[in-house]
Amino acid sequence: MATIDQITALLGEVLQLGGRAKTLGPSTALLGSLPEFDSMAVATVIAGIEERFDIYIEDDELSAEIFSSVGTLTEFVDAKLAE
């Protein structure tokens, strides 16, 4: 399964988007655009990414830009996987 598919599935689960999760794409804005994507959701998404992809994310690696869209979040995860 492609990284973006796993990210959109995770976002759908964490944000409880139901069928709306299928509308998420690389250009879908996250932080500040989806009302469900609040600070608690960010923390849960980070934990979910770490678990699902078996990676560890340092606090200093995180920025608001990473969470600006589904695409930027996917790029971040792909970069972590390539390390």
N, CA, C and O atoms as CSV, one atom per row, in Angstrom:
chain,resi,resn,atom,element,x,y,z
A,1,MET,N,N,0.851,-1.182,0.000
A,1,MET,CA,C,0.000,0.000,0.000
A,1,MET,C,C,0.892,1.238,0.000
A,1,MET,O,O,1.858,1.318,0.758
A,2,ALA,N,N,0.562,2.189,-0.846
A,2,ALA,CA,C,1.338,3.425,-0.956
A,2,ALA,C,C,1.247,4.235,0.339
A,2,ALA,O,O,0.262,4.158,1.073
A,3,THR,N,N,2.290,5.005,0.594
A,3,THR,CA,C,2.341,5.817,1.811
A,3,THR,C,C,1.129,6.731,1.916
A,3,THR,O,O,0.523,6.842,2.982
A,4,ILE,N,N,0.775,7.382,0.821
A,4,ILE,CA,C,-0.352,8.321,0.878
A,4,ILE,C,C,-1.648,7.600,1.240
A,4,ILE,O,O,-2.490,8.155,1.947
A,5,ASP,N,N,-1.813,6.379,0.766
A,5,ASP,CA,C,-3.018,5.616,1.094
A,5,ASP,C,C,-3.054,5.284,2.590
A,5,ASP,O,O,-4.109,5.327,3.221
A,6,GLN,N,N,-1.892,4.956,3.138
A,6,GLN,CA,C,-1.826,4.669,4.563
A,6,GLN,C,C,-2.068,5.925,5.396
A,6,GLN,O,O,-2.714,5.869,6.443
A,7,ILE,N,N,-1.547,7.057,4.925
A,7,ILE,CA,C,-1.746,8.338,5.629
A,7,ILE,C,C,-3.220,8.718,5.599
A,7,ILE,O,O,-3.776,9.101,6.628
A,8,THR,N,N,-3.857,8.618,4.446
A,8,THR,CA,C,-5.271,8.994,4.373
A,8,THR,C,C,-6.131,8.059,5.215
A,8,THR,O,O,-7.106,8.495,5.827
A,9,ALA,N,N,-5.776,6.778,5.251
A,9,ALA,CA,C,-6.517,5.834,6.101
A,9,ALA,C,C,-6.354,6.201,7.571
A,9,ALA,O,O,-7.323,6.188,8.330
A,10,LEU,N,N,-5.129,6.527,7.970
A,10,LEU,CA,C,-4.866,6.919,9.350
A,10,LEU,C,C,-5.625,8.187,9.710
A,10,LEU,O,O,-6.233,8.265,10.777
A,11,LEU,N,N,-5.594,9.183,8.826
A,11,LEU,CA,C,-6.325,10.426,9.078
A,11,LEU,C,C,-7.823,10.157,9.196
A,11,LEU,O,O,-8.493,10.721,10.060
A,12,GLY,N,N,-8.339,9.303,8.333
A,12,GLY,CA,C,-9.756,8.951,8.397
A,12,GLY,C,C,-10.130,8.329,9.721
A,12,GLY,O,O,-11.182,8.630,10.285
A,13,GLU,N,N,-9.249,7.443,10.230
A,13,GLU,CA,C,-9.504,6.789,11.515
A,13,GLU,C,C,-9.421,7.791,12.673
A,13,GLU,O,O,-10.334,7.886,13.493
A,14,VAL,N,N,-8.317,8.533,12.723
A,14,VAL,CA,C,-8.081,9.453,13.841
A,14,VAL,C,C,-9.128,10.562,13.884
A,14,VAL,O,O,-9.634,10.911,14.951
A,15,LEU,N,N,-9.445,11.109,12.718
A,15,LEU,CA,C,-10.388,12.230,12.655
A,15,LEU,C,C,-11.836,11.773,12.552
A,15,LEU,O,O,-12.754,12.594,12.534
A,16,GLN,N,N,-12.037,10.463,12.484
A,16,GLN,CA,C,-13.371,9.881,12.366
A,16,GLN,C,C,-14.147,10.520,11.214
A,16,GLN,O,O,-15.261,11.015,11.382
A,17,LEU,N,N,-13.514,10.491,10.040
A,17,LEU,CA,C,-14.093,11.137,8.866
A,17,LEU,C,C,-15.100,10.265,8.125
A,17,LEU,O,O,-15.851,10.770,7.291
A,18,GLY,N,N,-15.128,8.987,8.411
A,18,GLY,CA,C,-16.045,8.105,7.704
A,18,GLY,C,C,-15.769,8.135,6.213
A,18,GLY,O,O,-14.616,8.041,5.790
A,19,GLY,N,N,-16.799,8.262,5.427
A,19,GLY,CA,C,-16.679,8.290,3.977
A,19,GLY,C,C,-15.918,9.486,3.437
A,19,GLY,O,O,-15.406,9.447,2.318
A,20,ARG,N,N,-15.841,10.544,4.223
A,20,ARG,CA,C,-15.097,11.735,3.785
A,20,ARG,C,C,-13.616,11.446,3.607
A,20,ARG,O,O,-12.935,12.178,2.889
A,21,ALA,N,N,-13.099,10.402,4.241
A,21,ALA,CA,C,-11.678,10.063,4.122
A,21,ALA,C,C,-11.303,9.761,2.675
A,21,ALA,O,O,-10.161,9.979,2.271
A,22,LYS,N,N,-12.254,9.262,1.899
A,22,LYS,CA,C,-11.990,8.926,0.495
A,22,LYS,C,C,-11.766,10.174,-0.353
A,22,LYS,O,O,-11.243,10.078,-1.463
A,23,THR,N,N,-12.153,11.336,0.152
A,23,THR,CA,C,-11.971,12.572,-0.603
A,23,THR,C,C,-10.612,13.214,-0.341
A,23,THR,O,O,-10.259,14.203,-0.984
A,24,LEU,N,N,-9.843,12.656,0.605
A,24,LEU,CA,C,-8.537,13.221,0.923
A,24,LEU,C,C,-7.553,12.913,-0.191
A,24,LEU,O,O,-7.474,11.781,-0.670
A,25,GLY,N,N,-6.805,13.926,-0.598
A,25,GLY,CA,C,-5.777,13.764,-1.618
A,25,GLY,C,C,-4.562,14.585,-1.248
A,25,GLY,O,O,-4.572,15.263,-0.220
A,26,PRO,N,N,-3.513,14.546,-2.058
A,26,PRO,CA,C,-2.279,15.253,-1.722
A,26,PRO,C,C,-2.466,16.740,-1.466
A,26,PRO,O,O,-1.762,17.310,-0.633
A,27,SER,N,N,-3.390,17.376,-2.157
A,27,SER,CA,C,-3.571,18.819,-1.983
A,27,SER,C,C,-4.585,19.182,-0.892
A,27,SER,O,O,-4.839,20.364,-0.659
A,28,THR,N,N,-5.159,18.193,-0.230
A,28,THR,CA,C,-6.129,18.466,0.829
A,28,THR,C,C,-5.435,19.150,1.994
A,28,THR,O,O,-4.506,18.599,2.585
A,29,ALA,N,N,-5.888,20.349,2.318
A,29,ALA,CA,C,-5.318,21.106,3.436
A,29,ALA,C,C,-5.742,20.466,4.754
A,29,ALA,O,O,-6.862,19.970,4.883
A,30,LEU,N,N,-4.839,20.482,5.724
A,30,LEU,CA,C,-5.128,19.874,7.020
A,30,LEU,C,C,-5.214,20.932,8.118
A,30,LEU,O,O,-6.307,21.372,8.476
A,31,LEU,N,N,-4.080,21.330,8.641
A,31,LEU,CA,C,-4.023,22.232,9.786
A,31,LEU,C,C,-4.698,23.563,9.460
A,31,LEU,O,O,-4.284,24.270,8.541
A,32,GLY,N,N,-5.720,23.890,10.207
A,32,GLY,CA,C,-6.459,25.126,9.996
A,32,GLY,C,C,-7.587,25.004,8.993
A,32,GLY,O,O,-8.372,25.938,8.833
A,33,SER,N,N,-7.684,23.869,8.314
A,33,SER,CA,C,-8.725,23.698,7.308
A,33,SER,C,C,-9.760,22.650,7.687
A,33,SER,O,O,-10.945,22.812,7.396
A,34,LEU,N,N,-9.322,21.584,8.328
A,34,LEU,CA,C,-10.255,20.555,8.793
A,34,LEU,C,C,-10.545,20.816,10.270
A,34,LEU,O,O,-9.626,20.769,11.088
A,35,PRO,N,N,-11.788,21.086,10.625
A,35,PRO,CA,C,-12.098,21.384,12.028
A,35,PRO,C,C,-11.730,20.248,12.974
A,35,PRO,O,O,-11.437,20.482,14.146
A,36,GLU,N,N,-11.746,19.019,12.467
A,36,GLU,CA,C,-11.414,17.869,13.308
A,36,GLU,C,C,-9.918,17.779,13.604
A,36,GLU,O,O,-9.515,17.086,14.538
A,37,PHE,N,N,-9.097,18.469,12.825
A,37,PHE,CA,C,-7.641,18.372,12.952
A,37,PHE,C,C,-7.135,19.416,13.944
A,37,PHE,O,O,-6.603,20.457,13.560
A,38,ASP,N,N,-7.315,19.111,15.226
A,38,ASP,CA,C,-6.871,20.011,16.290
A,38,ASP,C,C,-5.574,19.485,16.900
A,38,ASP,O,O,-4.998,18.519,16.400
A,39,SER,N,N,-5.115,20.120,17.979
A,39,SER,CA,C,-3.828,19.735,18.573
A,39,SER,C,C,-3.832,18.297,19.087
A,39,SER,O,O,-2.817,17.607,18.992
A,40,MET,N,N,-4.939,17.844,19.621
A,40,MET,CA,C,-5.015,16.456,20.083
A,40,MET,C,C,-4.947,15.491,18.900
A,40,MET,O,O,-4.324,14.433,18.993
A,41,ALA,N,N,-5.578,15.852,17.802
A,41,ALA,CA,C,-5.538,15.016,16.607
A,41,ALA,C,C,-4.116,14.945,16.056
A,41,ALA,O,O,-3.681,13.887,15.600
A,42,VAL,N,N,-3.390,16.062,16.094
A,42,VAL,CA,C,-2.000,16.074,15.625
A,42,VAL,C,C,-1.177,15.072,16.425
A,42,VAL,O,O,-0.433,14.275,15.853
A,43,ALA,N,N,-1.312,15.113,17.749
A,43,ALA,CA,C,-0.565,14.186,18.611
A,43,ALA,C,C,-0.935,12.734,18.311
A,43,ALA,O,O,-0.065,11.863,18.283
A,44,THR,N,N,-2.209,12.476,18.090
A,44,THR,CA,C,-2.659,11.118,17.790
A,44,THR,C,C,-2.161,10.668,16.418
A,44,THR,O,O,-1.790,9.507,16.249
A,45,VAL,N,N,-2.148,11.568,15.442
A,45,VAL,CA,C,-1.641,11.238,14.108
A,45,VAL,C,C,-0.149,10.922,14.179
A,45,VAL,O,O,0.312,9.970,13.550
A,46,ILE,N,N,0.601,11.706,14.934
A,46,ILE,CA,C,2.035,11.444,15.082
A,46,ILE,C,C,2.262,10.059,15.683
A,46,ILE,O,O,3.082,9.287,15.187
A,47,ALA,N,N,1.536,9.752,16.745
A,47,ALA,CA,C,1.660,8.430,17.373
A,47,ALA,C,C,1.270,7.328,16.394
A,47,ALA,O,O,1.924,6.285,16.341
A,48,GLY,N,N,0.226,7.547,15.630
A,48,GLY,CA,C,-0.218,6.567,14.652
A,48,GLY,C,C,0.801,6.347,13.544
A,48,GLY,O,O,1.011,5.218,13.101
A,49,ILE,N,N,1.429,7.421,13.099
A,49,ILE,CA,C,2.469,7.319,12.064
A,49,ILE,C,C,3.653,6.520,12.603
A,49,ILE,O,O,4.180,5.637,11.926
A,50,GLU,N,N,4.060,6.839,13.821
A,50,GLU,CA,C,5.193,6.121,14.419
A,50,GLU,C,C,4.905,4.625,14.510
A,50,GLU,O,O,5.768,3.796,14.222
A,51,GLU,N,N,3.698,4.298,14.909
A,51,GLU,CA,C,3.328,2.886,15.060
A,51,GLU,C,C,3.170,2.193,13.704
A,51,GLU,O,O,3.699,1.103,13.486
A,52,ARG,N,N,2.445,2.832,12.814
A,52,ARG,CA,C,2.132,2.211,11.526
A,52,ARG,C,C,3.368,2.014,10.652
A,52,ARG,O,O,3.495,1.009,9.954
A,53,PHE,N,N,4.280,2.992,10.702
A,53,PHE,CA,C,5.454,2.944,9.834
A,53,PHE,C,C,6.718,2.506,10.571
A,53,PHE,O,O,7.793,2.423,9.977
A,54,ASP,N,N,6.585,2.229,11.854
A,54,ASP,CA,C,7.715,1.804,12.680
A,54,ASP,C,C,8.885,2.788,12.590
A,54,ASP,O,O,10.029,2.403,12.349
A,55,ILE,N,N,8.562,4.068,12.792
A,55,ILE,CA,C,9.569,5.119,12.806
A,55,ILE,C,C,9.424,5.926,14.086
A,55,ILE,O,O,8.393,5.861,14.755
A,56,TYR,N,N,10.462,6.687,14.425
A,56,TYR,CA,C,10.399,7.578,15.581
A,56,TYR,C,C,10.562,8.998,15.083
A,56,TYR,O,O,11.465,9.291,14.299
A,57,ILE,N,N,9.687,9.879,15.538
A,57,ILE,CA,C,9.713,11.274,15.121
A,57,ILE,C,C,10.138,12.123,16.313
A,57,ILE,O,O,9.470,12.140,17.347
A,58,GLU,N,N,11.252,12.823,16.156
A,58,GLU,CA,C,11.751,13.731,17.196
A,58,GLU,C,C,10.890,14.999,17.198
A,58,GLU,O,O,10.398,15.438,16.158
A,59,ASP,N,N,10.724,15.570,18.387
A,59,ASP,CA,C,9.936,16.800,18.502
A,59,ASP,C,C,10.480,17.921,17.615
A,59,ASP,O,O,9.710,18.688,17.036
A,60,ASP,N,N,11.805,18.013,17.512
A,60,ASP,CA,C,12.395,19.109,16.738
A,60,ASP,C,C,12.276,18.910,15.222
A,60,ASP,O,O,12.641,19.798,14.451
A,61,GLU,N,N,11.771,17.759,14.797
A,61,GLU,CA,C,11.537,17.512,13.376
A,61,GLU,C,C,10.177,18.043,12.930
A,61,GLU,O,O,9.922,18.172,11.733
A,62,LEU,N,N,9.322,18.344,13.872
A,62,LEU,CA,C,7.942,18.729,13.565
A,62,LEU,C,C,7.806,20.233,13.370
A,62,LEU,O,O,8.438,21.034,14.058
A,63,SER,N,N,6.963,20.585,12.414
A,63,SER,CA,C,6.618,21.983,12.178
A,63,SER,C,C,5.215,22.038,11.586
A,63,SER,O,O,4.688,21.029,11.118
A,64,ALA,N,N,4.630,23.196,11.611
A,64,ALA,CA,C,3.283,23.358,11.059
A,64,ALA,C,C,3.255,23.050,9.569
A,64,ALA,O,O,2.238,22.584,9.054
A,65,GLU,N,N,4.364,23.306,8.864
A,65,GLU,CA,C,4.411,23.061,7.423
A,65,GLU,C,C,4.183,21.589,7.089
A,65,GLU,O,O,3.584,21.272,6.062
A,66,ILE,N,N,4.657,20.692,7.949
A,66,ILE,CA,C,4.477,19.258,7.716
A,66,ILE,C,C,2.996,18.904,7.669
A,66,ILE,O,O,2.581,18.012,6.930
A,67,PHE,N,N,2.214,19.608,8.462
A,67,PHE,CA,C,0.783,19.316,8.568
A,67,PHE,C,C,-0.075,20.256,7.730
A,67,PHE,O,O,-1.278,20.365,7.965
A,68,SER,N,N,0.523,20.932,6.760
A,68,SER,CA,C,-0.266,21.857,5.952
A,68,SER,C,C,-1.177,21.130,4.961
A,68,SER,O,O,-2.249,21.629,4.619
A,69,SER,N,N,-0.747,19.940,4.498
A,69,SER,CA,C,-1.599,19.181,3.574
A,69,SER,C,C,-1.291,17.688,3.704
A,69,SER,O,O,-0.306,17.292,4.326
A,70,VAL,N,N,-2.137,16.893,3.116
A,70,VAL,CA,C,-1.908,15.452,3.098
A,70,VAL,C,C,-0.601,15.161,2.364
A,70,VAL,O,O,0.153,14.273,2.764
A,71,GLY,N,N,-0.334,15.898,1.302
A,71,GLY,CA,C,0.887,15.702,0.523
A,71,GLY,C,C,2.148,16.005,1.314
A,71,GLY,O,O,3.114,15.244,1.251
A,72,THR,N,N,2.155,17.114,2.066
A,72,THR,CA,C,3.351,17.454,2.838
A,72,THR,C,C,3.576,16.454,3.965
A,72,THR,O,O,4.721,16.141,4.293
A,73,LEU,N,N,2.515,15.958,4.552
A,73,LEU,CA,C,2.638,14.946,5.592
A,73,LEU,C,C,3.185,13.644,4.999
A,73,LEU,O,O,4.030,12.987,5.607
A,74,THR,N,N,2.707,13.282,3.829
A,74,THR,CA,C,3.189,12.083,3.150
A,74,THR,C,C,4.667,12.211,2.780
A,74,THR,O,O,5.434,11.263,2.950
A,75,GLU,N,N,5.065,13.376,2.274
A,75,GLU,CA,C,6.468,13.617,1.932
A,75,GLU,C,C,7.365,13.478,3.157
A,75,GLU,O,O,8.457,12.915,3.080
A,76,PHE,N,N,6.893,13.997,4.284
A,76,PHE,CA,C,7.662,13.886,5.529
A,76,PHE,C,C,7.852,12.417,5.912
A,76,PHE,O,O,8.959,11.994,6.245
A,77,VAL,N,N,6.772,11.652,5.863
A,77,VAL,CA,C,6.854,10.235,6.220
A,77,VAL,C,C,7.760,9.489,5.252
A,77,VAL,O,O,8.563,8.659,5.678
A,78,ASP,N,N,7.647,9.769,3.952
A,78,ASP,CA,C,8.515,9.117,2.966
A,78,ASP,C,C,9.983,9.431,3.249
A,78,ASP,O,O,10.842,8.557,3.134
A,79,ALA,N,N,10.267,10.673,3.617
A,79,ALA,CA,C,11.650,11.074,3.933
A,79,ALA,C,C,12.151,10.323,5.174
A,79,ALA,O,O,13.304,9.893,5.213
A,80,LYS,N,N,11.299,10.165,6.174
A,80,LYS,CA,C,11.676,9.425,7.381
A,80,LYS,C,C,11.929,7.955,7.050
A,80,LYS,O,O,12.855,7.349,7.590
A,81,LEU,N,N,11.130,7.392,6.186
A,81,LEU,CA,C,11.302,5.997,5.802
A,81,LEU,C,C,12.597,5.782,5.023
A,81,LEU,O,O,13.187,4.703,5.079
A,82,ALA,N,N,13.038,6.811,4.297
A,82,ALA,CA,C,14.249,6.711,3.495
A,82,ALA,C,C,15.519,6.840,4.340
A,82,ALA,O,O,16.607,6.505,3.873
A,83,GLU,N,N,15.389,7.313,5.558
A,83,GLU,CA,C,16.570,7.505,6.422
A,83,GLU,C,C,17.213,6.195,6.789
A,83,GLU,O,O,18.213,6.177,7.507
